[in-house]
């Protein structure tokens, strides 16, 4: 506002002698004062659009841009300005206005071109730097370069790609594990982290937290209960998790769906996604993203049961077929017992006859031990 008023004052002082050469006092009152007041009013309404809004847009843009893009843009800008400085002296010797305008235009054009090319080929730049670093083979130098890397997620821990030492041994640096909404609502992730099987920092993007809150505010009672369970589990993870957990502002603004955002972020930063969503699992695998599926982990940890093995189970209900009884193992695996209906609510010894693996899980068929029944 003050700047616009000052511009009005200077403009009025410049025009007053030209328009009112014989009466400067009248010119000052009729020209300078209205310009100053008009400039102040214009500045009052225009200043936010010239200062606050552009700065807010720039802040949001920088926050949502991946650190790899920012680093590549910085490298490209430096290279473009360096080339512009080299061309400044030859272009300044051109005749007329070209010698005055040419250096500025060339510098701005080369700076823009450097940023564009660097961002476009950022992966190649990272691969070249990584290859050069791996060839050095000096652990002290590697540690120094690691400490100078930028943090893509804004946290204390940092994800680093896998590299190879001169001896051929792979080194896996600290990494992040993206957490999906379904994994938080499921709740088993809290028990898994306490066992120490998850290597890295659990990263919960802000949009996942927003989705949990949206589900918790749903008018549907079932969805609302699931959302509140997810928020409770997130609080439990923050208090009791065996792995570090971090809420991050990282986002993919160009993708509206949460699953798509997770896949893009995982591809950008080479980190896995932990989920139990079947569709997200398949989409991520198609795009080359590593997935830690809780359901697959649970199925893999179920005890191995072989045909001919004996076990003692408790029959709790009848099966679909005539005379069948149904029991369950501690992990929830269903056991269908031939002629087991008569032993309802009893503990019986059975022999496994067949193990069937289905999409829903594993099913065991058994008969009474020693052919009884």
DRENDO-1510 file (C-alpha; in Angstrom, 1 decimal, always signed):
<recs>
REC; n; res; u; v; w
REC; 1; UNK; +0.0; +0.0; +0.0 .
REC; 2; UNK; +2.8; +2.4; +0.9 .
REC; 3; UNK; +4.6; +1.5; -2.3 .
REC; 4; UNK; +1.5; +2.3; -4.5 .
REC; 5; UNK; +1.0; +5.6; -2.6 .
REC; 6; UNK; +4.7; +6.5; -3.2 .
REC; 7; UNK; +4.3; +5.8; -6.9 .
REC; 8; UNK; +1.2; +8.0; -7.0 .
REC; 9; UNK; +3.1; +10.8; -5.3 .
REC; 10; UNK; +6.0; +10.6; -7.7 .
REC; 11; UNK; +3.7; +10.5; -10.7 .
REC; 12; UNK; +1.8; +13.5; -9.5 .
REC; 13; UNK; +4.9; +15.5; -8.8 .
REC; 14; UNK; +6.1; +14.7; -12.4 .
REC; 15; UNK; +2.8; +15.6; -14.1 .
REC; 16; UNK; +1.9; +18.7; -12.1 .
REC; 17; UNK; +4.5; +21.0; -13.7 .
REC; 18; UNK; +3.4; +19.8; -17.2 .
REC; 19; UNK; -0.3; +20.2; -16.7 .
REC; 20; UNK; -0.4; +23.2; -14.3 .
REC; 21; UNK; +2.7; +25.2; -15.1 .
REC; 22; UNK; +1.1; +28.5; -13.9 .
REC; 23; UNK; -0.5; +27.3; -10.7 .
REC; 24; UNK; +1.4; +24.5; -8.9 .
REC; 25; UNK; -0.7; +24.7; -5.8 .
REC; 26; UNK; -3.9; +24.0; -7.7 .
REC; 27; UNK; -2.2; +21.2; -9.6 .
REC; 28; UNK; -1.0; +19.7; -6.3 .
REC; 29; UNK; -4.4; +19.6; -4.8 .
REC; 30; UNK; -6.2; +18.4; -8.0 .
REC; 31; UNK; -3.6; +15.9; -9.2 .
REC; 32; UNK; -1.0; +14.8; -6.6 .
REC; 33; UNK; -3.4; +14.2; -3.7 .
REC; 34; UNK; -5.9; +12.1; -5.7 .
REC; 35; UNK; -3.1; +10.1; -7.1 .
REC; 36; UNK; -1.6; +9.4; -3.7 .
REC; 37; UNK; -5.0; +8.5; -2.2 .
REC; 38; UNK; -5.9; +6.4; -5.3 .
REC; 39; UNK; -2.5; +4.6; -5.1 .
REC; 40; UNK; -3.0; +3.8; -1.4 .
REC; 41; UNK; -6.5; +2.4; -2.0 .
REC; 42; UNK; -5.3; +0.4; -5.0 .
REC; 43; UNK; -2.3; -0.9; -3.0 .
REC; 44; UNK; -4.6; -2.0; -0.1 .
REC; 45; UNK; -6.6; -4.3; -2.4 .
REC; 46; UNK; -3.7; -5.3; -4.7 .
REC; 47; UNK; -0.9; -6.0; -2.2 .
REC; 48; UNK; -2.2; -9.5; -1.1 .
REC; 49; UNK; -2.3; -10.6; -4.8 .
REC; 50; UNK; +1.3; -9.4; -5.3 .
REC; 51; UNK; +2.8; -10.7; -2.0 .
REC; 52; UNK; +0.8; -13.1; +0.2 .
REC; 53; UNK; -0.9; -15.2; -2.5 .
REC; 54; UNK; +2.2; -15.7; -4.7 .
REC; 55; UNK; +4.3; -16.6; -1.7 .
REC; 56; UNK; +1.7; -19.0; -0.4 .
REC; 57; UNK; +1.5; -20.6; -3.9 .
REC; 58; UNK; +5.3; -20.9; -4.0 .
REC; 59; UNK; +5.4; -22.5; -0.5 .
REC; 60; UNK; +2.8; -25.1; -1.4 .
REC; 61; UNK; +4.5; -25.8; -4.7 .
REC; 62; UNK; +7.9; -26.3; -3.1 .
REC; 63; UNK; +6.3; -28.5; -0.3 .
REC; 64; UNK; +4.6; -30.8; -2.8 .
REC; 65; UNK; +7.6; -31.0; -5.2 .
REC; 66; UNK; +9.8; -34.1; -4.6 .
REC; 67; UNK; +13.2; -33.2; -3.3 .
REC; 68; UNK; +14.8; -35.0; -6.2 .
REC; 69; UNK; +13.1; -32.6; -8.6 .
REC; 70; UNK; +14.3; -29.6; -6.5 .
REC; 71; UNK; +17.9; -30.9; -6.4 .
REC; 72; UNK; +17.9; -31.5; -10.2 .
REC; 73; UNK; +16.4; -28.0; -10.8 .
REC; 74; UNK; +19.1; -26.4; -8.7 .
REC; 75; UNK; +21.8; -28.3; -10.6 .
REC; 76; UNK; +20.3; -27.3; -13.9 .
REC; 77; UNK; +19.9; -23.6; -12.9 .
REC; 78; UNK; +23.6; -23.5; -11.9 .
REC; 79; UNK; +24.7; -25.0; -15.2 .
REC; 80; UNK; +22.4; -22.6; -17.2 .
REC; 81; UNK; +23.7; -19.5; -15.4 .
REC; 82; UNK; +27.2; -20.6; -15.8 .
REC; 83; UNK; +26.7; -21.0; -19.6 .
REC; 84; UNK; +24.9; -17.7; -19.7 .
REC; 85; UNK; +27.9; -16.0; -18.0 .
REC; 86; UNK; +30.2; -17.5; -20.7 .
REC; 87; UNK; +28.1; -16.1; -23.5 .
REC; 88; UNK; +27.7; -12.7; -21.9 .
REC; 89; UNK; +30.9; -11.1; -23.3 .
REC; 90; UNK; +30.6; -12.3; -26.9 .
REC; 91; UNK; +26.9; -11.2; -27.1 .
REC; 92; UNK; +27.7; -7.8; -25.5 .
REC; 93; UNK; +29.9; -7.0; -28.5 .
REC; 94; UNK; +26.9; -7.2; -30.9 .
REC; 95; UNK; +25.9; -3.9; -32.5 .
REC; 96; UNK; +23.0; -1.8; -31.3 .
REC; 97; UNK; +20.2; -3.0; -29.0 .
REC; 98; UNK; +21.2; -6.7; -29.5 .
REC; 99; UNK; +24.4; -6.0; -27.6 .
REC; 100; UNK; +22.4; -4.6; -24.6 .
REC; 101; UNK; +19.5; -7.2; -24.7 .
REC; 102; UNK; +21.3; -10.3; -25.9 .
REC; 103; UNK; +23.2; -11.2; -22.8 .
REC; 104; UNK; +20.1; -11.0; -20.5 .
REC; 105; UNK; +17.9; -13.0; -22.9 .
REC; 106; UNK; +20.6; -15.6; -23.4 .
REC; 107; UNK; +21.2; -16.0; -19.7 .
REC; 108; UNK; +17.5; -16.4; -18.9 .
REC; 109; UNK; +16.9; -18.8; -21.8 .
REC; 110; UNK; +19.9; -21.0; -20.8 .
REC; 111; UNK; +18.9; -21.0; -17.1 .
REC; 112; UNK; +15.3; -22.1; -18.1 .
REC; 113; UNK; +16.7; -24.7; -20.5 .
REC; 114; UNK; +19.1; -26.0; -17.8 .
REC; 115; UNK; +16.3; -26.5; -15.3 .
REC; 116; UNK; +14.1; -28.2; -17.8 .
REC; 117; UNK; +16.7; -30.6; -19.0 .
REC; 118; UNK; +17.9; -31.4; -15.4 .
REC; 119; UNK; +14.4; -32.2; -14.1 .
REC; 120; UNK; +13.6; -34.2; -17.3 .
REC; 121; UNK; +16.7; -36.3; -16.8 .
REC; 122; UNK; +16.9; -36.3; -13.1 .
REC; 123; UNK; +17.0; -40.1; -12.9 .
REC; 124; UNK; +20.0; -40.3; -15.1 .
REC; 125; UNK; +21.8; -37.6; -13.0 .
REC; 126; UNK; +21.1; -39.6; -9.8 .
REC; 127; UNK; +22.3; -42.8; -11.4 .
REC; 128; UNK; +25.5; -41.2; -12.6 .
REC; 129; UNK; +26.2; -39.7; -9.2 .
REC; 130; UNK; +25.4; -43.0; -7.5 .
REC; 131; UNK; +27.8; -44.9; -9.9 .
REC; 132; UNK; +30.6; -42.4; -9.3 .
REC; 133; UNK; +30.1; -42.7; -5.5 .
REC; 134; UNK; +30.1; -46.5; -5.6 .
REC; 135; UNK; +33.4; -46.5; -7.5 .
REC; 136; UNK; +35.1; -44.5; -4.9 .
REC; 137; UNK; +34.7; -47.3; -2.3 .
REC; 138; UNK; +35.7; -45.2; +0.6 .
REC; 139; UNK; +33.4; -45.6; +3.6 .
REC; 140; UNK; +34.2; -42.2; +5.1 .
REC; 141; UNK; +33.5; -40.4; +1.8 .
REC; 142; UNK; +30.3; -42.4; +1.5 .
REC; 143; UNK; +29.2; -41.4; +5.0 .
REC; 144; UNK; +29.9; -37.8; +4.2 .
REC; 145; UNK; +27.9; -37.8; +1.0 .
REC; 146; UNK; +25.1; -39.6; +2.8 .
REC; 147; UNK; +24.9; -36.8; +5.5 .
REC; 148; UNK; +24.6; -34.2; +2.7 .
REC; 149; UNK; +21.7; -35.7; +1.0 .
REC; 150; UNK; +18.4; -33.9; +1.1 .
REC; 151; UNK; +15.4; -35.3; +3.0 .
REC; 152; UNK; +12.5; -36.2; +0.7 .
REC; 153; UNK; +10.1; -36.6; +3.5 .
REC; 154; UNK; +11.1; -33.9; +6.0 .
REC; 155; UNK; +12.0; -36.3; +8.8 .
REC; 156; UNK; +15.0; -37.3; +10.8 .
REC; 157; UNK; +15.5; -40.6; +9.1 .
REC; 158; UNK; +16.2; -40.8; +5.3 .
REC; 159; UNK; +15.6; -43.3; +2.6 .
REC; 160; UNK; +18.5; -44.2; +0.5 .
REC; 161; UNK; +18.8; -46.5; -2.4 .
REC; 162; UNK; +20.7; -49.7; -2.4 .
REC; 163; UNK; +24.3; -49.4; -3.5 .
REC; 164; UNK; +27.2; -51.8; -4.0 .
REC; 165; UNK; +30.6; -51.7; -2.5 .
REC; 166; UNK; +33.7; -52.6; -4.6 .
REC; 167; UNK; +33.7; -56.0; -3.0 .
REC; 168; UNK; +30.2; -56.6; -4.5 .
REC; 169; UNK; +28.4; -56.5; -1.1 .
REC; 170; UNK; +25.1; -54.7; -1.2 .
REC; 171; UNK; +24.5; -52.0; +1.4 .
REC; 172; UNK; +20.9; -51.0; +2.3 .
REC; 173; UNK; +20.7; -47.6; +3.9 .
REC; 174; UNK; +17.9; -46.4; +6.2 .
REC; 175; UNK; +14.5; -46.6; +4.5 .
REC; 176; UNK; +10.9; -45.7; +4.8 .
REC; 177; UNK; +7.8; -48.0; +4.6 .
REC; 178; UNK; +4.6; -46.3; +3.4 .
REC; 179; UNK; +1.6; -47.3; +5.4 .
REC; 180; UNK; -1.8; -47.7; +3.7 .
REC; 181; UNK; -5.1; -46.9; +5.3 .
REC; 182; UNK; -6.3; -50.5; +5.3 .
REC; 183; UNK; -3.2; -51.6; +7.2 .
REC; 184; UNK; -3.8; -49.1; +10.0 .
REC; 185; UNK; -7.5; -50.1; +10.2 .
REC; 186; UNK; -6.6; -53.8; +10.2 .
REC; 187; UNK; -4.5; -53.3; +13.4 .
REC; 188; UNK; -2.2; -56.2; +13.0 .
REC; 189; UNK; +0.6; -53.8; +12.0 .
REC; 190; UNK; +0.9; -52.7; +15.6 .
REC; 191; UNK; +1.8; -56.3; +16.7 .
REC; 192; UNK; +4.1; -56.8; +13.7 .
REC; 193; UNK; +6.1; -53.7; +14.5 .
REC; 194; UNK; +6.6; -54.8; +18.1 .
REC; 195; UNK; +8.3; -58.1; +16.8 .
REC; 196; UNK; +10.9; -56.0; +15.0 .
REC; 197; UNK; +10.3; -57.6; +11.6 .
REC; 198; UNK; +9.7; -54.2; +9.9 .
REC; 199; UNK; +13.0; -52.6; +9.0 .
REC; 200; UNK; +12.8; -48.8; +8.6 .
REC; 201; UNK; +10.5; -45.9; +9.5 .
REC; 202; UNK; +6.8; -46.2; +9.1 .
REC; 203; UNK; +5.7; -43.2; +7.0 .
REC; 204; UNK; +2.0; -42.2; +7.2 .
REC; 205; UNK; +1.3; -39.5; +4.6 .
REC; 206; UNK; -1.1; -36.7; +5.6 .
REC; 207; UNK; -3.6; -37.7; +3.0 .
REC; 208; UNK; -3.9; -41.2; +4.6 .
REC; 209; UNK; -4.6; -39.5; +8.0 .
REC; 210; UNK; -7.2; -37.3; +6.3 .
REC; 211; UNK; -8.8; -40.4; +4.8 .
REC; 212; UNK; -9.0; -42.1; +8.2 .
REC; 213; UNK; -10.6; -39.0; +9.6 .
REC; 214; UNK; -13.1; -38.9; +6.7 .
REC; 215; UNK; -14.0; -42.5; +7.4 .
REC; 216; UNK; -14.4; -41.9; +11.1 .
REC; 217; UNK; -16.8; -39.0; +10.3 .
REC; 218; UNK; -18.9; -41.2; +8.0 .
REC; 219; UNK; -22.7; -41.4; +8.6 .
REC; 220; UNK; -22.5; -45.2; +8.1 .
REC; 221; UNK; -22.0; -46.8; +11.5 .
REC; 222; UNK; -19.7; -49.6; +10.2 .
REC; 223; UNK; -17.4; -47.2; +8.3 .
REC; 224; UNK; -17.4; -44.9; +11.3 .
REC; 225; UNK; -16.4; -47.7; +13.6 .
REC; 226; UNK; -13.6; -48.7; +11.1 .
REC; 227; UNK; -12.3; -45.2; +10.9 .
REC; 228; UNK; -12.2; -44.7; +14.7 .
REC; 229; UNK; -10.5; -48.1; +15.0 .
REC; 230; UNK; -7.9; -46.8; +12.6 .
REC; 231; UNK; -7.3; -43.6; +14.5 .
REC; 232; UNK; -6.9; -45.6; +17.7 .
REC; 233; UNK; -4.4; -47.9; +16.1 .
REC; 234; UNK; -2.4; -45.0; +14.8 .
REC; 235; UNK; -2.3; -43.6; +18.4 .
REC; 236; UNK; -1.2; -47.0; +19.6 .
REC; 237; UNK; +1.6; -47.1; +16.9 .
REC; 238; UNK; +2.9; -43.7; +18.0 .
REC; 239; UNK; +3.0; -44.9; +21.6 .
REC; 240; UNK; +4.1; -48.5; +21.4 .
REC; 241; UNK; +5.5; -49.2; +17.9 .
REC; 242; UNK; +8.8; -51.0; +17.8 .
REC; 243; UNK; +9.6; -49.1; +14.6 .
REC; 244; UNK; +9.8; -45.3; +14.3 .
REC; 245; UNK; +6.6; -43.7; +12.9 .
REC; 246; UNK; +6.4; -40.4; +11.1 .
REC; 247; UNK; +3.5; -38.3; +9.8 .
REC; 248; UNK; +4.6; -36.6; +6.5 .
REC; 249; UNK; +3.4; -33.9; +4.2 .
REC; 250; UNK; +4.6; -35.7; +1.1 .
REC; 251; UNK; +1.9; -35.8; -1.5 .
REC; 252; UNK; +1.2; -36.4; -5.2 .
REC; 253; UNK; -1.2; -33.5; -6.0 .
REC; 254; UNK; -1.8; -34.6; -9.6 .
REC; 255; UNK; -3.4; -37.9; -8.5 .
REC; 256; UNK; -6.7; -37.7; -6.6 .
REC; 257; UNK; -7.0; -41.3; -5.4 .
REC; 258; UNK; -5.1; -42.4; -2.2 .
REC; 259; UNK; -3.9; -45.7; -3.7 .
REC; 260; UNK; -2.5; -43.8; -6.7 .
REC; 261; UNK; -0.7; -41.3; -4.5 .
REC; 262; UNK; +0.9; -44.1; -2.5 .
REC; 263; UNK; +2.1; -45.9; -5.6 .
REC; 264; UNK; +3.6; -42.8; -7.1 .
REC; 265; UNK; +5.4; -41.8; -3.9 .
REC; 266; UNK; +6.7; -45.3; -3.5 .
REC; 267; UNK; +8.0; -45.3; -7.1 .
REC; 268; UNK; +9.6; -41.9; -6.6 .
REC; 269; UNK; +11.4; -42.7; -3.4 .
REC; 270; UNK; +11.9; -46.5; -4.0 .
REC; 271; UNK; +10.2; -47.5; -0.7 .
REC; 272; UNK; +7.7; -50.4; -0.1 .
REC; 273; UNK; +4.0; -50.1; +0.8 .
REC; 274; UNK; +2.5; -52.0; +3.6 .
REC; 275; UNK; -1.2; -52.9; +3.1 .
REC; 276; UNK; -3.8; -55.7; +3.1 .
REC; 277; UNK; -5.7; -54.2; +0.2 .
REC; 278; UNK; -5.8; -56.7; -2.6 .
REC; 279; UNK; -6.4; -54.2; -5.4 .
REC; 280; UNK; -3.6; -51.9; -4.2 .
REC; 281; UNK; -1.3; -54.9; -4.0 .
REC; 282; UNK; -1.9; -55.8; -7.6 .
REC; 283; UNK; -1.6; -52.3; -9.0 .
REC; 284; UNK; +1.6; -51.6; -7.1 .
REC; 285; UNK; +3.2; -54.9; -8.2 .
REC; 286; UNK; +2.3; -54.1; -11.9 .
REC; 287; UNK; +4.2; -50.8; -11.5 .
REC; 288; UNK; +7.2; -52.4; -9.9 .
REC; 289; UNK; +6.5; -51.2; -6.3 .
REC; 290; UNK; +7.4; -53.6; -3.5 .
REC; 291; UNK; +4.4; -54.5; -1.4 .
REC; 292; UNK; +4.4; -55.8; +2.2 .
REC; 293; UNK; +1.0; -57.5; +2.4 .
REC; 294; UNK; -0.2; -58.3; +5.9 .
REC; 295; UNK; -2.5; -61.0; +4.8 .
REC; 296; UNK; +0.2; -62.8; +2.9 .
REC; 297; UNK; +2.5; -62.5; +5.9 .
REC; 298; UNK; -0.3; -64.0; +8.1 .
REC; 299; UNK; -0.7; -66.9; +5.7 .
REC; 300; UNK; +3.0; -67.5; +5.5 .
REC; 301; UNK; +3.2; -67.7; +9.3 .
REC; 302; UNK; +0.5; -70.3; +9.7 .
REC; 303; UNK; +1.9; -73.6; +10.9 .
REC; 304; UNK; +2.6; -76.3; +8.3 .
REC; 305; UNK; +0.2; -79.2; +8.4 .
REC; 306; UNK; +0.9; -82.3; +6.3 .
REC; 307; UNK; -1.5; -85.2; +5.4 .
REC; 308; UNK; -1.2; -88.0; +7.9 .
REC; 309; UNK; -0.4; -85.6; +10.8 .
REC; 310; UNK; -2.4; -86.0; +14.0 .
REC; 311; UNK; -3.9; -83.2; +16.1 .
REC; 312; UNK; -6.4; -82.6; +18.8 .
REC; 313; UNK; -9.1; -80.1; +18.0 .
REC; 314; UNK; -12.4; -78.8; +19.5 .
REC; 315; UNK; -15.5; -79.3; +17.2 .
REC; 316; UNK; -17.7; -76.3; +17.5 .
REC; 317; UNK; -20.2; -76.5; +14.6 .
REC; 318; UNK; -21.5; -78.8; +11.8 .
REC; 319; UNK; -20.3; -78.6; +8.3 .
REC; 320; UNK; -22.1; -78.0; +5.0 .
REC; 321; UNK; -22.1; -81.7; +4.0 .
REC; 322; UNK; -23.9; -84.4; +5.8 .
REC; 323; UNK; -22.3; -85.5; +9.1 .
REC; 324; UNK; -19.3; -83.1; +8.9 .
REC; 325; UNK; -18.0; -81.2; +11.9 .
REC; 326; UNK; -16.0; -78.0; +11.8 .
REC; 327; UNK; -13.1; -77.0; +14.1 .
REC; 328; UNK; -10.6; -74.1; +14.0 .
REC; 329; UNK; -6.9; -73.8; +14.7 .
REC; 330; UNK; -5.6; -70.9; +16.8 .
REC; 331; UNK; -4.7; -68.9; +13.7 .
REC; 332; UNK; -8.3; -69.3; +12.3 .
REC; 333; UNK; -7.6; -72.1; +9.8 .
REC; 334; UNK; -10.8; -74.1; +9.3 .
REC; 335; UNK; -10.7; -77.9; +9.8 .
REC; 336; UNK; -13.5; -80.0; +8.2 .
REC; 337; UNK; -13.9; -83.3; +10.0 .
REC; 338; UNK; -15.6; -86.2; +8.2 .
REC; 339; UNK; -18.3; -87.7; +10.5 .
REC; 340; UNK; -17.4; -85.1; +13.1 .
REC; 341; UNK; -20.9; -83.8; +13.7 .
REC; 342; UNK; -21.6; -86.3; +16.5 .
REC; 343; UNK; -18.7; -84.9; +18.5 .
REC; 344; UNK; -20.0; -81.3; +18.7 .
REC; 345; UNK; -18.6; -79.3; +21.6 .
REC; 346; UNK; -16.0; -82.0; +22.3 .
REC; 347; UNK; -12.2; -82.4; +22.0 .
REC; 348; UNK; -11.3; -85.1; +19.5 .
REC; 349; UNK; -8.1; -86.6; +18.0 .
REC; 350; UNK; -8.1; -86.3; +14.2 .
REC; 351; UNK; -5.8; -87.2; +11.3 .
REC; 352; UNK; -5.2; -84.8; +8.4 .
REC; 353; UNK; -6.2; -86.2; +5.1 .
REC; 354; UNK; -5.9; -83.2; +2.8 .
REC; 355; UNK; -4.8; -79.5; +2.8 .
REC; 356; UNK; -6.5; -77.2; +0.4 .
REC; 357; UNK; -5.1; -73.7; -0.3 .
REC; 358; UNK; -7.8; -71.3; -1.5 .
REC; 359; UNK; -7.9; -67.6; -2.3 .
REC; 360; UNK; -9.5; -66.9; +1.1 .
REC; 361; UNK; -6.9; -69.0; +3.0 .
REC; 362; UNK; -6.1; -72.5; +3.9 .
REC; 363; UNK; -8.6; -75.3; +4.6 .
REC; 364; UNK; -7.8; -78.6; +6.2 .
REC; 365; UNK; -9.8; -81.9; +5.8 .
REC; 366; UNK; -9.5; -84.5; +8.4 .
REC; 367; UNK; -11.0; -87.7; +9.7 .
REC; 368; UNK; -11.3; -89.3; +13.1 .
REC; 369; UNK; -8.0; -90.8; +14.3 .
REC; 370; UNK; -7.7; -94.6; +13.7 .
REC; 371; UNK; -10.8; -94.5; +11.5 .
REC; 372; UNK; -13.2; -93.9; +14.4 .
REC; 373; UNK; -16.5; -92.2; +13.9 .
</recs>
